[in-house]
Amino acid sequence: SYFAQLQSYTDRPIVIAGTGYSSGEDAKEAQQAAYLRRVLDEAQQLSMPLLVWLVGQDPSFAGDVSLDLLRHIGLLRRDGTEKPAWSVWAQAARRPLAAAGP
């Protein structure tokens, strides 16, 4: 994987300081959940101490065409209802914490 390749360049912990996947009209919410599941699995396999999802809820300010990608990037819809990716995130958040490191 991309992140595993990074480990060969450093002995420091690798983190994902911002990621996201738009679930807009062209991309399905199921694909967003699958992406999140894959990233969380890779983060766990590599003992990453941090993973940040870019936006928790679809932002109301993203109605402009230039911000179209952000319009559906949240794990919650604009009205606060849960997308399938929310349950993936919530399940991961309930896992026991493990010390990061080799």
Order of alpha helices (4+ residues) and beta strands (2+ residues): alpha-beta-alpha-beta-alpha
